[in-house]
Amino acid sequence: MAEPSRLLAGGNPQIAKGFGDEPVQAYIAAMPGWKRDLGARLDALIVEAVPGVQKAVKWNSPLYGNEGDGWFLGLHCLTKYVKVAFFQGAALDPLPPGASKQQAVRYLDIYEDRPFDEVQFEAWVKQASRLPGEKM
């Protein structure tokens, strides 16, 4: 039986590096409180938007990408929200709202008590999946 994951600072699950759906589902299952349902919903929307999407957990964050083309999106739990990183987000239209120190990256921070636009999220995911991915 797998060892239960522990939460790192800010409430991010500590999950061993791994490739495929299994480590991503382990991460989602370990997300605290309301973030677990959100993580499952984000995962479902990504899979729906990008059939055959590749998944992995690296650096205690789920990553989504296209086989042989790198990663286009990552998730990370913080104390009060879930951060979605679009690795080529500066090329998305409209721009995701959160700027980054890295010029190409844009963020979407999702809070429990604020509306989350699933239609816009899915549109960003589809756009991001067609851009060159990050090799990590």
C-alpha angles and dihedrals in degrees: 000000000000118000111253112256121245127219119248124211110307093025099281112151116244105228126170116250111268144148128237136029097304099071091042091053089048089053092049091048089053095049107116124246120320090000091074093064090043091050091051091049093048090049091050092048092049093049090048093048096045112032110205093021113171118234136198142155115231128160089008092297131106113241128198126200151135121275110267092000104081132239126318102179141026136186129214133177119227128180098271104014149019115251119214113197118203102197093204093029095135086072094055124104116248097022116245106249102245121082123209137205084242108077098222098043124091128180139214113200113200118200127192095239100041128082116261117209104219093181092056091043092053091048090052091048092052092048093045092050090059093055126083110278130229117259106225 
